[in-house]
Amino acid sequence: MTLSRILPTVVFLALAFLLLLLAPWWVLMVVAFAYGCSRARVSPGFAFWPGLLVGALIYLLGALWYGGGGELPGMLGRVFSLGSAGGLYALTALVGGLSAGAFAMLGAYARAALRPAGVPEPRAY
Amino acid sequence: MTKPNKRPWLKFLLALSGALLLLAVLAVPLSFGESHLPALGCFLNPYEGALRSNDADYWDHDLDLPGLRAPVDVYYDARLVPHIYASSLADLYYVQGYVQAQHRLFQFDITARAAEGRLSEVLGERTRELDLVRRRIGGGRLADQIDSLWKQDAAAYEAVSRYAEGVNAYISQLRPVDYPIEYKLLDFAPEPWSPRSTALVAINMAYTLNFSQDDVANTRIRDRFGLAAYDFLFPQRTDDDAPIIPAGTPFSAEDTALLRAIRSYDDRLLPLVGDATPVRTGLEPSVKGIGSNNWVVGPTRTASGDPLLANDPHLSLTLPSIWFEGELHAEGLNVHGVSLPGVPGITIGFNEDCAWGVTNVGHDVLDWHEVVYTDAAKTRHETGAGTTAPVARRVERIKVRGAEDVVDSVLVTAYGPVVYTDTADARAGLAMDWLTLRQPSAGAIRAFLQLNTASTLQDFIAASQQYEWPAQNMVFANRAGDIALRISGTLPRELPRQGEFVRRVGEPALQGYLASDLNPIAANPPQGYLASANQITTAADYPYPYRGGFDHHRGRRINQLLGNTTGATVADMKRYQLDDYGLLAAETAPQLLALVDRRGLETRALGLLAALEPWRYEYSAEDFAPVIFEEWLAEVDRRTWDEFTPLQRDGAGLRPANWRLSRLLLEDPGSTWFDDQTTPVRENASAIVTAALVAVAPRVDSLNQIKGYAWADLNAPAVSHLTRMPAFSRTGLRIGGRAGALNAQTSTTGPSWRMIVDLSGPTHAEVVYPGGQSGRPGNPHYDDFVDVWAAGQYFAVRLHPREELEASAKTFTKVRFRP
């Protein structure tokens, strides 16, 4: 995998992280959408996966940073019938991952829809 | 290689639909029946959601507070107890408000809402019924009246208004990301605080301590069994009483007009009409186990020759705790203790010169009046022979989360509001005459603020005379060696039995209130100690009538212990506060064992008897014998008082106390009360006791087969979060004690603040409460006292000169509040 393929995802990750520190939760979706739009050589279906990975990673690291070592994640895990802190972390990562993945895919579909007629649809790497 | 671009817009629209659906699921709060989930997108976002509610160090930095007049320093000790040093009382209460709000904001909010009848706005339909009742009672209107009274009292108003400003300074600095977790879970925002909100906190305490309403049950029982039986089953005085004010204590004043009226009073008892009321369940049952202990030991009985004072209020055990510990210094005020979050000053504590504590007096101050309307439209009601009064109406709109608003038209009579209108309720159509409503009080704040700076016995008396409700047995001790116990609060001026039963139209009205110098007080008694544990207030030589829900077991036990104590130490006081001895069990278990007919008993029942016989009546957490006794006694109680079952199925239920049963087993085992109403033969105590054992033996024996099962499992003490969410609560505590023991532990109530003050040398104390200073679940200080408390341990505290804290930078964390 070349740097040119990884770099947009790294930029996506960094931008999403910075904006999440400053803006509401839905900014992750906006950034993911932009990321999906920007990926000309990635099929919409495949754009989902880097989105999922980035979203899950950002949410999981954030949850570990703010909740790690404390008792609150475990308590919240029990509030949501997830059993433990691990359950809460998993749910948090899932929500982050799905949010980013879905909107990255949507961005890629939007780009595809706006592509002029006759221009072929990109395939996965 | 690329594929042809087929139907791109259709795919986009499908993806858009999916993404929007996901967005909607994450952006909108979800409801499942009465359960609500916050919008998960924000809630689970780690950068602004739930996990940001728990930054442990959010308080650990200097702050600018424009409302201050001079810098104020707060030193937090390792337990997160703030020691506040201000140059004026105005700044002191400002910062106290700020600091308490920092740690307990949600508790502030929910307490005020509960008193006002606004819980349903955030908790939904499950609290609608409670809100409806509280609105009809009029907690919000009462708070308005108290607020107006405070404005006429400069010292009290400065305290509550500056405190409120401090709370609001905190709220205004609070970003949504910093909200306590409960706000995020329930998806609402804090409201501004005001002196009125503080009044609501006080009203909430009146609901807890001053809201006994047995009139309807009393009336039913009297009408069903007759007055003689009623008096036998529910005596106000018993042979075993150990009054709070020792017999022979002189009363300094006299209400001659009332005494004359009492002597000439014709005791007219009229039956409640239409007593065949249907049933109703679940309406604000009174919380069992609410009560308290306090005592003072004078110099003649202590090892040091200086007084000792102990107090442990038995209240609902919650997280966060009902108490917040703190130390306050300003303008000659130096005080340490606990206060109710939302209220300035220290409620129970000590200063350099004295200490004080409280227990609930428990006199009945809530009466029910029959209401007879003169017309179908209910515009007027009868007040006596040929006299009427108008019925006022006020409309209450209750917002209910996730449901339509409830609009209620409240009828307000000359006696008070008609609180229950559902015809399935025995109290429907009756008017509530509650002292708390009749006499809006500004005095409680003033009394406690004066106690904070008290020194002499005269200071104590002057302060306690300011206090109005809920009436408290206040104990006092000072370094001069004085000890005292005063019944503090407004006491109704009543004729005999007035207010004991539902009051009929035309019955004599309340005579007002006793002058405060008629409140009983004992100071420096010859016995060398004074104690209160919610037993009857006075011996029969006190001439003014009153009644209440008294129990003498704890009072007798502490009098027994203190009466046998000389050279008392703090260690003795701890031992007494933690005493698990059950006096009721000591007097009843031998009777059960003597009366049970062992012939024909199966092996399991015999095994239980063998296990119970060596028991020494200690409700130890890991002992199984208390399980046998309690289960057996409960079954004997159920079978003995089977006549009461039909009267008990709604909110107006009442049964004779265990004391009555115990004495009946001892003194009259052939009593007709032991007859089982469902059998053709006539049972006696032996038959009931034996049948009860046979009935419970299989269940109790099966519990005994569970490895490690003991009293703590049956009693199941817990410290529950205010919202009752199990995840934020502490359950499974291995604690001994019982409601009737000095260590009065039930599943939901118990010693909410244990304090022992030693007035020898610089005043110092041993304290603990079941909770933690932080109200934020998951915070290291959320429940860090619970295990210490459960283990029967204490923290040593004393007043600290500021210089000492400055020199102890490693022990104390300093926060400077700058104007």
Interface residues (C-beta under 8 A of the other chain):
Chain A: L20 L21 P24 W25 W26 L28 M29 P44 Y59 G62 A63 W65 Y66 G67 G70 E71 L72 P73 G74 M75 L76 G77 R78 V79 L91 T92 V95 G96 L98 S99 A102 F103 M105 L106 Y109 A110 A112 A113 R115 A117 G118 V119 P120 E121 P122 R123
Chain B: M1 T2 K3 P4 N5 K6 P8 W9 K11 F12 A15 L16 G18 A19 L22 L23 L26 A27 L40 G41 C42 L44 N45 P46 Y47 E48 G49 A50 L51 R52 S53 N54 D55 A56 I181 L185 M725 P726 A727 F728 P777 G778 N779 P780 Y782
